[in-house]
Amino acid sequence: MVSIDEKGNITVYSGDDDTITLQYSPARDISSYSLRFTVKPYNSVTTDDSDALLETDPSDVVFTDSGTIAVIPINVSSNRIPAGTYKFDIQNVNVDGKVHTYHSGKFIVTNDVTKRTS
């Protein structure tokens, strides 16, 4: 289960598969956006993604409601990171290579009480 606090920090359980949604207000078609969700060590000072621990490929983002809502996978079984506090951002990289950051904050991964073994 994803929890987003009043500051926009995201908390997930380590073994869960989670998504978040992005939508403008008022709604507009964003289906052509190349959205990236990236998680890095909290103390990272790099300006590129060379030390990214988790990156969502833009092709994994699903658009719904006539392209007005983006569903972004943020915690998936193919790439689990250990429990801890990290930092994240959500960006759009347009066809000209220009970057727009929508949001950034802490990404907190907590341990599950029960782990699925199969």
N, C-alpha and C positions, 0 to 999 in steps of 0.2 A: 504494500500500500504506500502510495506517495503522500507525503505531507508537505505542504508549503506554508511557511510561517508568514507573519505580517511583514517581514523584511524581504520576503521572496526567496529565503533559503529553502532548499529542498532536502528532505530526509526520506530515505528508502531503506527497506530491509534487504540485507545482502542477497538472499535467495529468491527474491521476488522479481518477476518480469513487470516492468513499469513503463508507463508513457505519461507525457504531459501534453497539453494542447496549447496552441498559440492562435489567437484570433484578435483582429483589430476591432475597435469600437469607434465609429460604426463599421460593420463588417464590410470587407472588400475581398476580391479574388486575390489570393496569394499563392495559387497553385504553381506559378512559374518561379517561385523563390527557391533558392538552393540553401536550405536551412541546415546548420551544423550545430550540434550540441557537443561540447567538449568539456572533459573533466581533467584537471591537472592537480599535482600535489599542491597543498595549500600554500607552501612556501616558495612555489615556483616563481622565477623572475624572467623566464624566457618569454619572448614576444611571438614566437612561432609555436607550433604544436609538437615540437620534437619530443617533449616529455609528457605528452598526453597519455593518460591512463585509460581513457574511454572516449571514443569519438563516434558519433552517429553519422553514418554515411547519408548524404542527402537523398539517395535513392531509397532509403528505408523509411523516409517520412511519408505518411499517407495523408492525403487531402480529402476532406469530406465537406458536406453542405455546399456544393457548387464551388469548391476550392476556397471557401472562406475560413476553414478551420484546418490547421496542421496538427497531426497527431505524431509526436516525436518520441521514439523509443529512447529511454534514458538509462535503463538498467536491464540488461538482457543476459540470458543464460550463456551466450557465446563469449561473453567478456565480463566476468565478475571481478570486482576489485575488493580488497580487504576492507573490513570495518575501519572507519576513521573519518576525519574531516578533510575535505578537499575543496577546491574552488571550481566553478563552472561558468560557462557563458553559452548563450544562444546567439548565433550570428546568421545573417544572410550575406552570401557572396554573390554579387550580380555578375552578369556576363562580361562586364568590363573589369572585373576583379575588385570592385569597390566593396568594402565591408561595412555592414551596419550591425552593431551589437544591440540586441533587443533587451537583454537582461543578463546580469551576472550576480553571483553570490556564492554562498557556501553550499557544498554538496556533502551531506552527512550520510554515511552508510553505517547502519547499525546491524548487529548480529541477530539472526533469527533464534528463537528458542528451540525450534525443531527444524532439522535439515532433512530434505527429501533425499533418499538414497538411491532411488531408481527413476 
